[in-house]
Amino acid sequence: MEQANQLVLVTGGTRGIGRAIVEELTNVGRTVAFTWSSSSDLAEEVEQHTGGKAHGFHLDLRDRSRTKHLFDEVQARLGELSGLVNNAGVQRSELLALSSDETWDHILDVNLGGTFRMSREAIRAMIRRRAGSIVNVASLSALHAVAGQSAYAASKAGILATTRCLAREVGRFGIRINAVVPGFVETDMTSGLSEEAIAQLRASECLPDGVTTNNIAKVVEFLISDASAGITGQAIVVDAGTSA
């Protein structure tokens, strides 16, 4: 019960994988702080759906000055942080030859830069406690090429590299850093894909039911919890066998 009551911060917790993670963590008794960027209504909906166990905080991952203030607010209101889930991100499909500097910079800054800034602040808090767990949500596109996703894949591959390096840096403080690597999951981020594109992305899956947001959330909860106490620096692939 002591572990269950510990505080976890989840970025991008109002929809898709992030919302499933928030709900899974509160279901097992965790107190959850989650961030939202565009819809206060959705944030209120998540708070109500979890019976007040989840608490929303506004955050634009590109705002470099906001990150530290966010951690101060969360911990002043809810207590010491024991876990961080870097889930929030953006995706835009463009052929590299047709991409602008602005598109590249935006995707890298939100996905990779946001993970860097959030992890930096979390580690500073966790080092004082000599304990903590960070889970980064990457993507199968970091491991298997998808045309039109160069910037997105680069940001997610960077997250995997950062996960490994950071695990080496902070393991001696009892802090674990891992990543979950989802395959194709139906979310708002993938809602614009055609049926043909979805069929191509799922063509190599071994399991007929594919991957759901709940599948991802349960792996994240495992990696946050003490049940994975011996695991760090790892990337757990959840892709219904696509990479088998």
Secondary structure, 3 states (H helix, E strand, C coil): CCCCCCEEEECCCCCHHHHHHHHHHHHCCCEEEEEECCCHHHHHHHHHHCCCCEEEEECCCCCCCHHHHHHHHHHHHHCCEEEEEECCCCCCCCCHHHCCHHHHHHHHHHHHHHHHHHHHHHHHHHHHHCCEEEEEECCHHHCCCCCCCHHHHHHHHHHHHHHHHHHHHHHHHCEEEEEEEECCECCHHHCCCCHHHHHHHHCCCCCCCCECHHHHHHHHHHHHCHHHCCCCCCEEEECCCCCC
